[in-house]
């Protein structure tokens, strides 16, 4: 995951993770949180957002809702309509999002632009991460990951761990990800340490050693972030992967 702090929400999913302490942040979703995209009615380009619209069944008075319109597309394999929606979640860590969906017809008569509201399931947006590599020598790779994290958990001994793994290319297959395996000599990877922390961003850094000089063999750096959390049986911990990224070198 690279780029800015907008995440794409497409398919409903359910996650359960540790209770975390973050900096104070709460936000109500409005049209300004969603990327503005134009809609088209009979070839006329219209604004993607409208404010103070009437809901179905609301006969008079001020409109109750604002709408952020998105074009929909047909998925032939799943036989469903879909829209990719970008949501500006800021520095929130795994925020929950619930969408209220309507069919929006901006060219309709005033007061009847919207269909009945359908509520989608809750989903969580993954935190944004940016990964970078630098090369202090031919056999060393400095790894840096930047992004929002959490300040603490409600359960003791449940840290967030970021690891960097050296991968070597050994398997001949058409799937590009299956061509790589973790170097058996470094199977535990390198733990990236937190070098700076703020209410909005955490920086993890570490150095991976290469068995041969860079450029003499195909290598890839895989970074994985793990959350630990208590499971049903007392004293045991469960782990889930919350971030994966890889860069060939």
ZIFENCOR-V419943 format. One record per residue. N is the residue number from 1. PHI is phi as a letter, one per 40 degrees, with the letter a starting at -180 (999 if undefined). OMEGA is omega as a letter, one per 20 degrees, with the letter a starting at -180 (* if undefined). D_FIRST is the distance of its C-alpha to the first C-alpha in Angstrom with 1 decimal. Layout:
# ZIFENCOR-V419943
N,PHI,OMEGA,D_FIRST
N,PHI,OMEGA,D_FIRST
This chain:
# ZIFENCOR-V419943
1,999,r,0.0
2,b,r,3.7
3,h,a,6.9
4,c,a,9.4
5,c,r,10.0
6,b,r,10.4
7,b,a,9.0
8,c,r,10.6
9,b,a,13.4
10,b,a,15.2
11,b,r,16.8
12,c,r,18.6
13,a,a,17.8
14,b,r,19.6
15,b,r,18.5
16,b,a,20.9
17,b,a,20.0
18,c,r,21.9
19,c,a,23.5
20,b,r,21.9
21,b,r,23.3
22,b,r,21.3
23,c,a,22.7
24,c,a,24.6
25,a,r,22.5
26,a,a,23.3
27,a,r,22.9
28,c,a,24.5
29,c,r,22.6
30,b,r,24.4
31,d,a,24.1
32,c,r,22.7
33,c,a,19.6
34,b,r,18.8
35,d,a,17.9
36,c,r,21.4
37,b,a,22.0
38,c,r,25.5
39,b,a,27.6
40,b,r,30.5
41,b,a,33.9
42,f,r,36.5
43,g,a,34.9
44,c,a,34.8
45,c,a,31.6
46,b,r,31.3
47,c,a,29.3
48,c,a,26.3
49,b,r,27.5
50,b,a,30.9
51,b,r,32.3
52,f,r,35.2
53,c,r,35.5
54,c,r,37.9
55,c,r,36.8
56,c,a,38.8
57,g,r,41.9
58,c,a,41.9
59,c,a,45.0
60,a,r,45.3
61,g,a,44.3
62,c,r,41.1
63,c,a,37.9
64,c,a,35.7
65,b,r,32.3
66,b,a,29.9
67,b,r,27.9
68,b,a,24.6
69,c,r,25.2
70,b,r,22.7
71,c,r,23.9
72,b,a,23.8
73,b,a,23.6
74,c,r,25.3
75,c,a,23.6
76,c,a,26.4
77,c,a,25.4
78,c,a,25.0
79,f,a,27.7
80,a,r,25.9
81,c,r,25.0
82,a,r,21.4
83,a,r,19.5
84,c,a,15.9
85,b,r,15.9
86,c,a,13.7
87,b,r,14.6
88,c,a,14.7
89,c,a,14.5
90,g,a,15.1
91,c,r,14.7
92,c,r,15.6
93,b,a,14.5
94,f,r,14.1
95,c,r,16.5
96,c,r,18.5
97,b,r,18.9
98,b,a,21.9
99,c,r,22.6
100,b,a,26.2
101,b,r,26.5
102,a,r,29.4
103,c,a,30.6
104,b,r,31.1
105,b,a,33.8
106,c,r,34.0
107,c,a,37.2
108,c,r,39.0
109,c,a,42.0
110,d,r,41.4
111,g,a,40.8
112,b,a,39.7
113,c,a,36.3
114,b,r,34.5
115,c,r,34.8
116,c,a,35.0
117,c,r,31.8
118,b,a,29.8
119,c,r,27.5
120,c,r,24.3
121,c,r,23.3
122,c,r,21.4
123,b,r,17.6
124,b,r,15.2
125,c,r,11.9
126,c,r,9.3
127,c,a,9.1
128,c,r,6.7
129,b,r,6.0
130,b,a,6.9
131,b,r,8.4
132,a,r,11.7
133,b,r,14.8
134,b,a,18.4
135,b,r,21.6
136,c,r,24.7
137,a,a,26.7
138,c,a,26.8
139,b,r,26.2
140,b,r,23.7
141,b,r,20.0
142,c,a,18.8
143,b,r,15.3
144,b,r,13.9
145,b,a,11.0
146,b,r,11.3
147,i,r,10.6
148,c,r,13.0
149,b,r,14.8
150,b,a,18.3
151,c,a,21.7
152,a,r,23.5
153,b,r,24.3
154,c,a,27.4
155,b,a,28.0
156,c,r,28.9
157,f,r,27.4
158,b,a,24.1
159,c,r,21.7
160,c,a,18.0
161,b,r,17.5
162,b,a,14.8
163,b,r,15.9
164,b,a,15.5
165,b,r,17.2
166,c,r,18.9
167,b,r,18.9
168,b,a,21.7
169,c,a,22.2
170,b,a,25.2
171,b,r,25.0
172,c,r,26.0
173,a,a,24.3
174,c,r,22.8
175,c,a,19.5
176,c,a,17.4
177,c,a,15.7
178,c,r,19.2
179,c,a,20.6
180,b,r,19.2
181,b,r,20.7
182,c,r,20.5
183,d,a,23.3
184,d,a,26.2
185,c,r,27.6
186,b,a,24.5
187,c,r,23.6
188,c,r,22.9
189,g,r,20.4
190,b,r,20.3
191,c,r,19.7
192,c,a,17.8
193,c,r,20.0
194,c,a,19.4
195,c,r,21.0
196,a,a,20.8
197,a,r,20.2
198,a,r,20.8
199,c,a,20.7
200,b,a,17.5
201,a,r,15.5
202,b,r,15.8
203,b,r,15.6
204,b,r,15.7
205,b,r,17.4
206,a,a,19.2
207,b,r,20.8
208,b,r,20.8
209,c,r,24.1
210,b,r,24.5
211,c,r,27.7
212,b,a,28.4
213,c,r,27.8
214,d,a,24.6
215,g,r,25.3
216,c,r,27.9
217,a,r,25.8
218,c,r,22.4
219,b,r,19.9
220,a,r,16.3
221,b,r,14.6
222,b,r,12.6
223,b,r,11.3
224,b,r,11.8
225,b,a,12.4
226,b,r,15.5
227,b,r,17.4
228,b,r,21.2
229,a,a,23.4
230,c,r,27.0
231,b,a,28.1
232,c,a,31.4
233,c,a,33.6
234,c,r,34.5
235,g,a,33.3
236,b,r,30.5
237,b,r,26.8
238,b,a,24.0
239,b,r,20.4
240,b,r,17.2
241,c,a,13.8
242,b,a,11.2
243,a,r,8.2
244,a,r,8.0
245,a,a,6.9
246,a,r,9.8
247,b,r,11.5
248,c,r,15.1
249,b,*,17.8
